[in-house]
């Protein structure tokens, strides 16, 4: 039976690769953006994103903040690595290599083949230590959470203790933007991360002296984690957008600016228009600090009300 046509994203990859090989696109030139790909090839945005991600994995292009995705210099393109023997591969090295890739290029760049290439090993040799990509992502998340030891809890203040760990989690999410989408697939039934279990135990121990029902203590801990993780997820999506398109969120907003001005000038949104005119901007770290304190204020008020019943 004859083979069917290649998937659309591979045809796009082959076309752009041919433009690079022929010199039509030179090092530093912008390659078509996801939006341009969807227009030129008539494909969905997901297909365009997959095509650019494939070109990045091949080392042919790389995103430049403020510019877009550009053709890589020949010296940046991935050279064949000297293959190592399987005896030099272990789970820790595999996870470390995967984290390095994810930090630089995002979680979508992580694959067993890509990690093997970084280690100079055969892809199949990785499966002796990690059964599949899903398990690799789980191990990466656990290793990232374990990078920083748990803080010393405050002996006098449950609030100060929870605040310490929340800031530690926030710093970890900022350091590894790919972490939140892996660790927070569910708040009620999250993936099993041994370090995450240890952190939850630490939080429940901090709250254990307050005389709370176990369900209330669990809700307090999980809701704080959910607040931090929710903001971290926003940061992760911003980072993934930039890595996939080469465009910053600010550049995307600049593209939307005329439509936004039209909406704000319609008179239907006076409060939002006045806020925009004042020049107020949202900083994610400031939003984290404000939201964390208000979240803890709410918990403290709940505990006070409960104690006065």
C-alpha positions in Angstrom: 0.0 0.0 0.0 1.5 3.4 -1.0 2.4 5.7 1.8 0.0 8.6 2.3 1.1 12.3 2.0 3.1 13.7 4.9 1.3 15.6 7.7 0.7 19.3 6.9 3.2 20.5 9.5 6.0 18.4 7.9 5.2 19.9 4.5 5.6 23.3 6.0 8.8 22.3 7.7 10.2 21.0 4.4 9.2 24.2 2.5 10.8 26.5 5.1 13.9 24.3 5.3 14.3 24.4 1.6 14.1 28.2 1.7 16.9 28.2 4.3 19.1 25.7 2.4 18.7 27.7 -0.9 19.7 31.0 0.8 16.3 32.5 0.2 16.1 32.9 4.0 19.5 33.8 5.5 20.8 33.7 9.1 19.0 36.4 11.1 16.0 36.6 8.7 12.6 36.2 10.1 10.8 33.1 9.1 7.0 33.2 8.7 5.1 33.6 12.0 2.4 31.3 13.1 -0.2 33.8 11.8 1.6 34.1 8.4 1.8 30.3 8.2 -1.9 29.9 8.8 -2.5 32.4 6.0 0.0 31.1 3.5 -0.6 27.4 3.9 -4.2 27.5 5.0 -3.7 25.4 8.2 -4.8 25.8 11.8 -2.8 27.7 14.4 -1.8 24.4 16.1 -0.3 23.1 12.9 1.7 26.3 12.4 2.9 26.1 16.0 4.0 22.5 15.5 5.9 23.3 12.3 7.9 26.1 14.0 8.6 23.9 17.0 10.0 21.2 14.7 12.3 23.7 13.0 13.5 24.8 16.4 14.2 21.3 17.5 16.2 20.8 14.3 18.3 23.9 15.3 17.4 25.7 12.0 15.6 28.6 13.7 15.3 30.2 17.2 13.1 32.8 18.8 14.4 36.3 19.4 12.5 38.3 21.9 11.1 41.4 20.2 11.8 40.2 16.7 10.2 36.8 16.2 11.5 33.5 15.0 14.7 33.9 12.9 17.0 31.6 10.9 19.8 30.4 13.2 23.5 31.0 12.4 25.2 27.9 11.1 27.3 27.8 14.3 24.1 27.7 16.4 22.8 24.6 14.6 23.0 21.4 16.5 26.1 19.5 15.6 26.2 15.7 15.9 27.3 14.7 19.4 29.7 12.0 20.3 27.7 9.1 21.3 28.2 8.0 24.9 27.9 4.4 26.2 24.8 3.4 28.0 26.8 2.9 31.2 27.1 6.7 31.4 23.3 7.3 31.3 21.2 7.2 34.4 17.8 8.6 35.4 19.3 11.7 37.1 21.3 12.7 34.0 18.2 12.2 31.8 16.1 14.4 34.0 18.7 17.1 34.3 19.1 17.2 30.5 15.3 17.4 30.1 15.1 20.3 32.6 17.8 22.1 30.8 15.9 21.8 27.5 12.6 22.9 29.1 14.2 25.9 30.8 15.6 27.1 27.5 12.9 26.1 25.0 9.8 25.1 26.9 8.2 21.8 27.8 7.0 21.1 24.2 10.7 20.9 23.1 11.2 17.9 25.5 11.1 14.5 23.9 12.9 11.2 24.5 14.7 11.7 21.1 15.7 15.3 21.9 17.0 14.3 25.4 19.0 11.4 23.9 20.6 13.8 21.4 21.6 16.2 24.2 23.2 13.3 26.0 24.8 11.8 22.9 23.0 8.5 23.5 20.6 6.3 21.6 17.0 7.1 22.2 16.2 3.5 23.1 18.8 3.5 25.9 16.7 6.1 27.8 13.8 3.8 28.1 15.8 1.5 30.4 15.7 4.3 32.9 12.5 6.2 32.1 9.5 4.3 30.6 8.0 7.2 28.6 7.7 10.9 28.2 4.9 11.3 30.7 7.1 9.8 33.4 10.0 12.0 32.4 7.8 15.1 32.8 6.7 13.9 36.2 10.3 13.3 37.3 11.3 16.7 36.0 8.5 18.4 38.0 9.5 16.5 41.2 13.2 17.4 40.7 12.4 21.1 40.2 10.3 21.2 43.4 13.1 19.5 45.3 15.8 22.0 44.2 15.1 24.2 47.3 14.9 22.7 50.8 11.7 23.3 52.8 12.0 26.5 54.8 12.2 26.5 58.6 8.6 27.0 59.8 7.9 29.9 62.1 7.2 28.7 65.6 4.8 31.5 66.4 2.9 32.2 63.1 1.2 29.8 60.8 0.7 32.8 58.4 4.4 33.5 58.2 5.2 29.8 57.6 2.7 29.5 54.7 4.0 32.7 53.3 7.5 31.4 53.3 6.6 28.3 51.3 4.3 30.2 49.0 7.2 32.5 48.1 9.5 29.5 47.6 7.0 27.9 45.2 6.6 31.2 43.3 10.4 31.5 42.9 10.5 27.9 41.6 7.7 28.5 39.1 9.4 31.6 37.9 12.7 29.7 37.5 11.0 26.9 35.6 8.0 28.3 33.7 7.2 24.9 32.3 6.6 23.4 35.8 3.1 24.7 36.5 1.3 23.0 33.6 2.9 19.6 34.6 2.5 19.9 38.4 -1.0 21.5 38.4 -3.1 19.4 36.0 -5.5 19.1 38.9 -5.7 20.7 42.3 -8.0 18.1 43.8 -6.1 15.1 42.3 -2.7 16.3 41.3 0.0 14.1 39.7 1.9 12.2 42.3 5.1 14.1 43.1 6.9 12.8 46.2 8.3 16.3 46.8 4.8 17.8 46.5 3.6 15.3 49.1 6.4 16.4 51.4 5.4 20.0 51.0 1.8 19.3 51.7 2.7 17.4 54.8 4.8 20.4 55.9 1.8 22.8 55.4 -0.6 20.5 57.3 1.9 20.2 60.2 2.1 24.0 60.4 -1.7 24.2 60.6 -2.0 21.2 63.0 -1.7 23.4 66.1 -4.8 25.5 65.3 -7.3 22.9 66.2 -8.9 22.9 62.7 -10.9 20.1 61.3 -8.6 18.1 58.9 -10.8 19.1 56.0 -10.4 22.8 56.7 -6.6 22.5 57.1 -6.4 20.7 53.8 -8.6 23.4 52.1 -6.3 26.1 53.5 -3.2 24.5 52.2 -4.6 23.6 48.8 -6.2 26.9 48.2 -2.9 28.8 48.9 -1.2 26.4 46.5 -3.9 27.0 44.0 -3.5 30.7 44.1 0.3 30.6 43.6 -0.1 27.9 40.9 -2.8 29.9 39.0 -0.5 32.9 38.6 2.3 30.5 37.7 0.1 29.0 35.0 -0.4 32.5 33.5 3.4 33.0 33.4 3.8 29.6 31.8 1.4 30.5 29.0 3.1 33.8 28.4 6.4 32.1 28.1 5.1 29.4 25.8 3.5 32.0 23.6 6.8 33.8 23.2 8.8 30.6 22.6 6.3 29.5 20.0 6.0 32.7 18.1 9.1 34.8 19.0 6.8 37.6 19.9 6.5 39.1 23.4 3.1 39.6 25.0 3.7 43.3 24.7 4.1 43.0 21.0 0.9 41.0 20.8 -0.9 43.7 22.8 0.5 46.3 20.4 -1.1 44.4 17.5 -4.4 44.5 19.4 -4.0 48.1 20.4 -6.2 49.7 17.7 -9.1 47.4 18.5 -8.7 48.0 22.2 -8.7 51.8 21.7 -11.9 51.4 19.7 -13.6 49.5 22.5 -12.4 51.8 25.2 -13.4 54.8 23.2 -16.9 53.5 22.7 -18.1 54.8 26.1 -19.3 51.4 27.2 -16.4 50.7 29.6 -15.8 54.0 31.5 -14.0 52.5 34.5 -11.7 50.4 32.4 -11.0 53.4 30.1 -10.1 55.6 33.1 -7.9 52.9 34.5 -6.1 52.5 31.1 -5.7 56.3 30.8 -4.0 56.4 34.2 -1.1 54.3 32.9 -1.6 51.5 35.5 0.1 48.2 34.4 0.0 44.8 35.9 3.3 43.3 37.1 3.0 39.6 37.8 5.3 39.7 40.9 3.3 42.6 42.4 0.1 40.8 41.7 1.5 37.7 43.4 2.4 39.7 46.6 -1.0 41.5 46.7 -3.0 38.4 46.1 -1.0 36.3 48.6 -1.5 38.8 51.4 -5.2 39.2 50.6 -5.6 35.4 50.5 -3.9 35.0 53.9 -6.0 37.9 55.2 -9.1 35.9 54.3 -7.9 32.8 56.0 -7.0 34.7 59.1 -10.4 36.3 59.2 -12.0 32.9 58.8 -10.0 31.5 61.7 -10.9 34.5 63.9 -14.6 34.1 63.1 -14.4 30.4 63.8 -12.7 31.0 67.2 -15.3 33.5 68.3 -18.3 31.2 67.7 
